[in-house]
Amino acid sequence: MWNAGDAMNNPMTGTRAVVRLGRADTGDDRVVLDLLVPPGASLGAEHVHPSLGERIEVLSGRVGYALGGRGGLALRGDVLDIPAGAVHDWWNAGEQDAHVRLDVWPAARFELLVETLFGLAAEGRTDARGTPGLLQRAVLARDFASEVVTARSRPARAALRALAPLARLLGRRATYPQHRELLLRYGSARVADAPAPEPVVQPLARAA
């Protein structure tokens, strides 16, 4: 369970994360992260969160986004409210690090998913975009189907999930116990030089 002040680093994408509000602070309801995303980096391909709400606030930089079939550019002070079920993607569209505050609810399973993705990257088990291999993706697609679904065709998603039993036999898991300790140890030393915005002291407002 994350606590305010925890820090993580994805060495493959260069994305750094600082927890401003963790589940320990919000009673499992939500998490708030400050993300420092390097130029050209994104957090994945176009996707949907079936059961999660998401709010993105740009604190600095230029963030390109696609949301509900529309694209745009978000600048400092802009906020994107992404309801559950909305197809979306976002990325750093500038030449400097983009500093983004990410608010997600409910957070319990989301936290586990992020730990797995960052942990796999820290172990060198993803590509340069932070994407795990096919068998690992199959297990994640099966176990985190309520949290994230890639915007692929339904047959393609079904085919990927069908590989999950084989992937498990070969040792792939949705979560790995060593990842939390690895992330906090690997991340804290590398996020120390990141900009330190004011801590979150009040819940962020949400669109009705």
C-alpha positions as CSV (number, residue, x, y, z in Angstrom):
1,M,0.0,0.0,0.0
2,W,1.5,3.3,-1.1
3,N,2.1,6.2,1.3
4,A,2.5,9.9,0.6
5,G,6.2,10.5,-0.3
6,D,6.8,7.1,-1.8
7,A,8.8,7.4,-5.1
8,M,9.2,5.1,-8.1
9,N,11.2,5.2,-11.4
10,N,10.7,3.4,-14.7
11,P,14.2,3.1,-16.1
12,M,12.9,2.0,-19.5
13,T,10.7,5.0,-20.2
14,G,12.4,7.5,-17.8
15,T,9.1,8.3,-16.1
16,R,9.3,9.2,-12.5
17,A,6.5,9.1,-10.0
18,V,6.0,10.6,-6.5
19,V,3.0,9.6,-4.4
20,R,1.2,12.6,-3.1
21,L,-1.8,10.7,-1.6
22,G,-1.7,7.0,-1.3
23,R,-4.2,4.4,-0.3
24,A,-2.9,4.6,3.3
25,D,-3.9,8.3,3.2
26,T,-7.3,7.9,1.5
27,G,-8.6,4.7,3.0
28,D,-8.2,2.7,-0.3
29,D,-10.4,5.1,-2.2
30,R,-7.9,6.9,-4.5
31,V,-4.3,7.7,-5.2
32,V,-2.7,10.9,-6.4
33,L,0.6,10.7,-8.2
34,D,3.0,13.4,-9.5
35,L,4.5,12.1,-12.8
36,L,7.5,13.4,-14.6
37,V,7.3,12.1,-18.1
38,P,10.3,12.7,-20.5
39,P,9.8,14.1,-24.0
40,G,8.1,11.6,-26.4
41,A,7.2,9.2,-23.6
42,S,3.6,7.9,-22.9
43,L,2.1,5.6,-20.4
44,G,0.9,3.1,-23.0
45,A,-1.2,2.8,-26.1
46,E,-4.8,3.9,-26.4
47,H,-6.9,2.2,-23.6
48,V,-10.0,2.1,-21.4
49,H,-10.4,1.9,-17.7
50,P,-13.7,0.0,-17.3
51,S,-14.0,0.6,-13.6
52,L,-11.7,3.6,-12.8
53,G,-12.1,7.3,-13.0
54,E,-9.1,9.4,-13.9
55,R,-8.2,13.1,-13.6
56,I,-5.1,14.5,-15.2
57,E,-3.8,18.0,-14.3
58,V,-0.9,19.5,-16.2
59,L,1.5,21.3,-13.8
60,S,4.1,22.0,-16.5
61,G,5.0,21.0,-20.0
62,R,2.9,20.1,-23.0
63,V,0.7,17.0,-23.0
64,G,-0.9,15.6,-26.1
65,Y,-4.0,13.5,-25.6
66,A,-6.7,11.5,-27.3
67,L,-10.1,11.3,-25.5
68,G,-13.3,9.9,-26.9
69,G,-12.2,10.2,-30.5
70,R,-10.9,13.7,-30.2
71,G,-7.3,14.9,-29.9
72,G,-5.8,18.0,-28.4
73,L,-2.9,19.6,-26.5
74,A,-3.1,20.3,-22.7
75,L,-0.9,23.0,-21.2
76,R,-0.1,24.2,-17.7
77,G,-3.3,24.5,-15.7
78,D,-5.4,22.3,-18.0
79,V,-7.4,19.4,-16.5
80,L,-8.7,16.3,-18.3
81,D,-11.5,14.4,-16.6
82,I,-11.6,10.9,-17.9
83,P,-14.7,8.9,-16.9
84,A,-14.7,5.1,-16.6
85,G,-15.1,3.5,-20.0
86,A,-13.7,6.4,-22.1
87,V,-11.1,5.5,-24.7
88,H,-8.1,7.7,-24.2
89,D,-4.3,8.1,-24.3
90,W,-1.9,10.8,-23.4
91,W,1.8,11.6,-23.8
92,N,4.5,14.2,-23.5
93,A,4.3,16.3,-26.6
94,G,7.0,18.8,-25.6
95,E,10.7,19.1,-25.5
96,Q,11.0,19.2,-21.7
97,D,9.7,16.8,-19.0
98,A,5.9,17.1,-18.6
99,H,4.9,17.3,-14.9
100,V,1.4,15.8,-14.5
101,R,-0.7,15.2,-11.5
102,L,-2.7,12.0,-11.8
103,D,-5.7,11.3,-9.6
104,V,-7.3,7.8,-9.9
105,W,-10.2,6.1,-8.1
106,P,-10.9,3.5,-6.9
107,A,-7.2,2.7,-6.4
108,A,-6.5,-0.7,-4.8
109,R,-6.1,-2.7,-8.0
110,F,-4.6,0.3,-10.0
111,E,-1.8,0.5,-7.5
112,L,-1.0,-3.2,-8.0
113,L,-1.0,-2.8,-11.8
114,V,1.4,0.2,-11.7
115,E,3.7,-1.6,-9.3
116,T,3.9,-4.6,-11.7
117,L,4.5,-2.5,-14.8
118,F,7.2,-0.3,-13.1
119,G,8.7,-3.4,-11.4
120,L,9.0,-5.3,-14.6
121,A,10.8,-2.4,-16.2
122,A,13.2,-2.1,-13.2
123,E,14.0,-5.8,-13.8
124,G,14.6,-5.2,-17.5
125,R,11.6,-7.3,-18.5
126,T,9.9,-4.7,-20.8
127,D,10.8,-3.0,-24.1
128,A,11.9,0.7,-24.3
129,R,8.3,1.8,-24.1
130,G,7.7,-0.1,-20.9
131,T,5.6,-2.8,-22.5
132,P,6.1,-6.3,-21.2
133,G,6.4,-9.4,-23.4
134,L,3.4,-11.2,-24.9
135,L,3.0,-13.8,-22.2
136,Q,3.2,-11.3,-19.4
137,R,0.7,-9.1,-21.1
138,A,-1.7,-12.1,-21.4
139,V,-1.7,-12.5,-17.6
140,L,-2.1,-8.8,-17.0
141,A,-5.0,-8.7,-19.5
142,R,-6.8,-11.5,-17.7
143,D,-6.2,-10.3,-14.1
144,F,-6.6,-6.6,-14.6
145,A,-9.5,-6.7,-17.1
146,S,-11.6,-4.4,-14.8
147,E,-8.8,-1.8,-14.5
148,V,-7.5,-1.5,-18.1
149,V,-8.3,-2.7,-21.5
150,T,-6.3,-1.8,-24.6
151,A,-8.3,-0.3,-27.5
152,R,-7.9,-3.4,-29.7
153,S,-10.5,-5.5,-31.4
154,R,-12.5,-7.8,-29.2
155,P,-11.0,-11.0,-31.0
156,A,-7.5,-9.7,-30.4
157,R,-8.2,-9.1,-26.7
158,A,-9.7,-12.6,-26.4
159,A,-6.8,-14.2,-28.1
160,L,-4.4,-12.5,-25.7
161,R,-6.3,-13.5,-22.6
162,A,-6.4,-17.1,-23.9
163,L,-2.7,-17.3,-23.5
164,A,-2.9,-16.6,-19.8
165,P,-3.0,-20.3,-18.6
166,L,0.2,-21.1,-20.6
167,A,1.8,-17.9,-19.3
168,R,1.1,-18.9,-15.7
169,L,2.6,-22.4,-16.3
170,L,5.7,-20.6,-17.5
171,G,5.9,-18.5,-14.3
172,R,4.3,-15.3,-15.3
173,R,2.2,-13.6,-12.6
174,A,0.0,-10.5,-12.4
175,T,1.9,-9.3,-9.4
176,Y,5.3,-10.1,-7.9
177,P,6.0,-9.7,-4.2
178,Q,9.5,-8.3,-4.7
179,H,8.4,-5.4,-6.8
180,R,7.3,-3.0,-4.1
181,E,10.6,-3.1,-2.2
182,L,12.5,-3.0,-5.5
183,L,10.6,0.0,-6.7
184,L,10.9,2.1,-3.6
185,R,14.6,1.3,-3.3
186,Y,15.3,1.9,-7.0
187,G,13.0,4.9,-7.3
188,S,13.8,7.1,-4.3
189,A,17.4,7.8,-5.2
190,R,16.4,8.8,-8.8
191,V,13.5,11.0,-8.0
192,A,15.4,13.0,-5.4
193,D,16.3,15.6,-8.1
194,A,12.8,15.9,-9.5
195,P,10.8,19.1,-9.0
196,A,9.0,19.0,-5.6
197,P,5.5,20.6,-6.0
198,E,3.4,21.4,-3.0
199,P,2.0,18.3,-1.4
200,V,-1.7,17.6,-1.8
201,V,-3.5,18.6,1.3
202,Q,-7.0,18.6,0.0
203,P,-8.8,16.1,-2.2
204,L,-8.8,17.2,-5.8
205,A,-12.2,18.3,-7.1
206,R,-13.9,15.9,-9.5
207,A,-16.3,16.7,-12.3
208,A,-19.9,15.7,-11.6
